[in-house]
Amino acid sequence: MDLQQLRYFLAVADSLNISQAAEKLGVSQPALSKTMARLQQRVNVQLYVRKGRGVVLTDAGNALRGRAEAIIYRIDEAEQLMTDMRAGRSDHVRIGAGPSFLTQLLPEVLSELSARQPDVRYTIREGTIQTLYEWLKMREIDFALFGWVKSDYGRGESDAALTYHRLLVDELVIVTRNDHPLQRNPPTSIADLSRYNWVLPRMGTKLQTELNRVFLLKGEEVPVVNVLTSSLYTTLAFLRRTDMMTILARSALSEEDTAGIAALEQPWLSLQREAFLATLKGMKLPPAASTVTQKVRRMMA
């Protein structure tokens, strides 16, 4: 396999449409199809099948996609490193984070550090907990920031290959837009919440499990989740435009970053989030990355 084949394959995997992928790459559809045929012949397995006007990845295609993304990321990172060194920048801090850390904590930390260390470059990648774990173990990021729901029914999924530093325990609250009907007329029971749909990160998370448990204990049906997204920006956009609701850490709410959004004060939900900084066990952080983690830990303390 060569890099061009992998880049072309990733374009197909992202678009799931040969014509759209060819247009994105700036090549003809026959040329792209020929390259994909050579790739599948080289690996001797079918990577996708045609479905309607598009394509669907096979199990082999999905497996190759993950590896190809990691390979291309490493190649691009190496090229960027050479560019940085030519420009006199030798330090590069790679950070993985959950959505709630991207709007307030990291901008505040890095804006201060970048003013003192202008030659350091920062790459921030957003991902779910499991994605962050994989990036750490593949050494694609230096450290990760994330949170999981604290409960009496077990902790979040930890990984023996990682070292965890607990930063804080924070309250989780239901949030809506400022002029939501329940903000004007506060709910009198949990049943009042059942009339509205929700935006959550993804199905089957600890957050959804605990949310469902609260409703079931009160004899109510579990909430209806209409939108699944791990993007905080997208979540807030839906909240501002609809009567949907979600759950966020109270510390993530600020007038500057979540304007138009407010916590729904009610007594039936009592959930907490534990925030963590994780690193690969036994891995010594580069000085610039260590400086960032120290600053994060001081601010979260």
Summary of the structure (lengths in Angstrom):
residues: 301
radius of gyration: 22.4
end to end distance: 48.3
largest distance: 64.2
contacts: 897
relative contact order: 0.14
helix: 46%
strand: 24%
